[in-house]
């Protein structure tokens, strides 16, 4: 009886070890997302090389990690969970679950989380509350405001862009939020285009909605 129990325990421990090894093996170490708050712009790197850049929106309340502040945390974080991989563009999420509704871009009076969610976990004391505060990178129907700091702490993206990002990065991918231009971290990206720079400063030019 004891021999059978020992054998079962051994098989269980081996199974748990294999699951842990598989979990570690799937952590995304190739991709790095860098978000510039002053520019309201994101760079996506693969093995240190620039893959793409996107306009984003961070918090209207500024920077920080205090509970209830509605601020965007700075520093090094990681993608803790990915949610919504099979959802259509514009699918609405409440408490990270689909409601069944689909909201088109710039629908009047609508501002839910849509399309995809990448839930962030802080890796430093300055952003240690990010996961508990439910800080995400997510889609928004308010695409007219992308490029302006208008969120409640999360990093907002256009649905098309966040779906593209979701399909590339995996859980464990590094996310760095900085208070300097992207060019300081990714020299090849160059300065922000004039329209993006104007929007990020809160002075949209005549072509910005």
N, C-alpha and C positions, 0 to 999 in steps of 0.2 A: 504493500500500500504506500509506504513511504517512498519507495523507488519510483512508483508511478507519479506521485505528487512532485517529486524532484524533477522528473522528466518533463512534466507539464509546466512547472515553474521555469525550467530552463528554456523551453520552447517559447514561453510567453516573453521572457526577457530578451530573447533573440529577436522576436517579432517587434518588440518595442524599440530595440536598438536599430533595427533596419528602418523602421518608420522615422526615427530621429535622423538617421543618416540621409534618408531620402529627402526629408524636409530641409536639411542644411544644403543638400546638393542642388535644390531648386531655387535657392536664394539668388536673386538677380544681382550679380556683381559687375555686369557689363555696362549698365545704363546709369546715368547720373542726370538728374533734373536740377537746373539752377534757375532760381526766380529772382529777378531784380525788382525790388519794390519801387525805387525811383523811376524806373523805366516802364514798370507794369508789363514786363516782358519775360518770357521763359525760354531757356535754351535746353535742348535735349541732346545729351552726349552719349555716344556708344564707343566704348573703349577709349575714352578721352577725346574723341573726334566729334565735331558738331554734326548732328543729323538734321535738326530742324529747330526753328524758333517760332514762338507763338505769342500773341498779345494775351494778357491775363488781367484779372482784377483782384486786388487784395483789399484789406479792410479799410473802410471809411473812418475807422476810429484809430488808425495808426498801428504801431508795432507793440507787441507784448504777449504775455502768456498768462496773465491773471485770470482766474475764473470769472466769468460773467462780463469780461471786458469787451468782448467782440473784436479783439485785436488779432493781427496775424503774427505768429511767432517767428523769430529769426533763428538762424543757425542750421545745424545738421539734423535732418530727420530721415525717416525711411518710410517706404510704402508698406504699411502693416497689413492692409486688406484691400482687395479689389472687388467691387460690387457692381453688378449690372451688365456683365459681358454679353448676354444674349438680348438685351433690351433694344428696342428701336430708338432711333434718334428722337429726342424730345420726351421720352418716357419719364413720368414723374415718380420721384421717390420720396417717401415719408418714413422716417426712422429706418432708413436703408432698405425699405421694402417697396416694391412697385405698387402703385395705387390702381393701375390699369388705365390711367389717363395719359394722353400724349398732348403736349403743349408746343405749338409752333414757335419759332423764334419771334421775339418782340411782341408777344401777345399782350394786349393792353391789360394792365393791372395784375399780371401774373409774375411771380418770382419764386417758383419752387426749385428744388434741386432736380436736375434732369440728366438723362442719357447715361452717365457713368459716374462712379465714385471711386476715388483712390484715397483711402483713409490713412492719415499720417500718424506716425509715432515719433515723438521727440527722442533724440539721442544725447541731449545735453541738459544741464540744469536749467538753462534759459528757455527751454521749450518742453520740459518734462511733462507738462499737463496737456500737451497737444492731443493725445489720443483720447483722454477723458473728456476734453472739451469738444470732441468730434470735429477736429480740423481736417477738412478734406481738400483735395483737388476735385472739382466737379463741374458738370455742365450747367449752364444757366440759359433760360429763354431770353434774358435781358441782354442780348448780344450787342445792342446799340451802345451799351455802357462798358463793353470790354475795352480795356486800355485806360480805364479810370478806376481809382480806388473807391469802390462802392459796396464791397461785401461786408459781412458780419464776422469776419475772421478767416473764412476759407479762401482758397484760391479758385476763382471762377474762370471758366474757359468757354469758348463757343462749342456747341455740341460736336460739330465735325472735328474740331481739334482735339477735344478730350477723348473722343472715340479712337482717334489715331494714336494718341499718347497711350491710352489703355491697352491697345493691341500690341504695343512695343515693349513697355516696361513691365517687369514682374514684381511680385512681392519681395521686399528686401532691398529694392532699388533705392539708392541714396537720393535724397531731395535736400537741396541747400537753398535757404531763403536769405538773401543778402540785401543790405541797404546801400549798395553801390551799383554803378552800371555793370551790365553783363560783360562788357569789354575787359573789365579788370580780371575776370576769371576765364573768359573765352576770347582771347585777342582776335581770333579770326572772324568773330561775329560782327565786328565793327560797331560803330555807334548806332543808336536807335534811329530808324528812319524819321524824318522831320514830323510826319503826321503822328506817329506813335509818341514821340517826345513831347509834342504839343498837347496831346490828350493826357498823358501821364502827369503833366504839370498842371492840369485842370484848365488848360486854355485851348480847347479844340479848335482846329482851323475850319474854314468854311465848308469843307467837304465831309467833316465828321458829323455823325448824327448824335 
